[in-house]
Amino acid sequence: MYKIVIVRHGESVWNKENIFTGWTDVELSDLGRQQAKEAGQTLKENFSFDLAFASVLKRAEETLDIILKEMGVIIPIEKSWRLNERHYGALQGMNKNDIKNKYGEKKFLEWRRSYDIQPPALEKTDERYPGNDPLYADLKENELPLTESLKDTEARVMPYWRGKIVPEIMANKKILISAHGNSIRALIKNIENLSGEEIAKVEIPLGKPLVYELDESLKPITKNWL
């Protein structure tokens, strides 16, 4: 049996302001730092880790750093853009209530929660285009999203899960993953073998560790939110 822990970052400053964030690199709010601290205190009681994975976005990195500090441990950390939040395209930086009022509840929910509908795309000339960010200087142009659905997010997350994370799990490493609502949805969808419609309804709370016990074929035996 294998055990892994997955945690969504604590509240960010844009979560607090109800803004579509996506790949925008914002920091944790004071509440988010407290949520990460509490997650670390909770995990310290019964868990130890050999290796951690995180996205390259500050809110996931900071959450992980706070958790490990609270646990009083130093372990290797591997970071990848493939664990980034879903890219919300032209909605990034926009207030969610403003978008809902402008386009209506139906379109808002399609963009926010559907499995395979993309929000409006950025233009490559837009200052928000990830190709302008030095974080992604090593990525190929076809790896730089202009927008993403959850299905698109899954398509970039899962090769990293299978190629990088699964081999460490199978080597009996105790793994902690710090990521985002939609990259975590992609993982949950595949671990639990959910449909696109089912995973779109799954809520991922901020700063609360999710613990899976997995069998030899990495099928879930137990699932527990701490």
Secondary structure, DSSP 8 states (H G I E B T S, - for coil): -EEEEEEE---BHHHHTTB--TT----B-HHHHHHHHHHHHHHHHH---SEEEE-SSHHHHHHHHHHHHHHT----EEE-GGGS----GGGTT-BHHHHHHHH-HHHHHHHHH-SS-------TTSTT-GGGSGGGTTS-GGGS-S---HHHHHHHHHHHIIIIIHHHHHTT--EEEEE-HHHHHHHHHHHTT--HHHHHT----TT--EEEEE-TTS-EEEEEE-
